[in-house]
């Protein structure tokens, strides 16, 4: 149900970061991070976004933090099923 929003998130956050104040942009980037997408494809989407050369350092950090949370959740899920 939420899968289409993961791609939309990564398409939209650079524009949000440019058009909004730092506080609003940070709130949006953190609050809407697709943390529900606990999958390798979710990590791959974050990696693809982070591969761009024009990602501002603060935005990069926030996306990396969101990605790290998804990665931890994925490892925990794999551990639980083992």
MOCORFEN-V192546 format. One record per backbone hydrogen bond with DSSP energy under -1.0 kcal/mol. NH is the residue of the N-H (numbers start at 1). CO is the residue of the C=O. If there is no record, write none. Layout:
nh = {NH NH}
co = {CO CO}
This chain:
nh = {5 6 8 9 10 11 12 13 16 17 18 19 20 25 26 27 28 29 30 31 32 35 37 38 39 43 44 45 46 47 48 49 50 51 52 60 61 62 63 64 65 66 67 68 69 70 71 72 73 74 75 76 77 78 79 80 81}
co = {2 3 4 5 6 7 8 9 12 13 14 15 16 21 22 23 24 25 26 27 28 33 34 36 37 39 40 41 42 43 44 45 46 47 49 56 57 58 59 60 61 62 63 64 65 66 67 68 69 70 71 72 73 74 75 76 77}
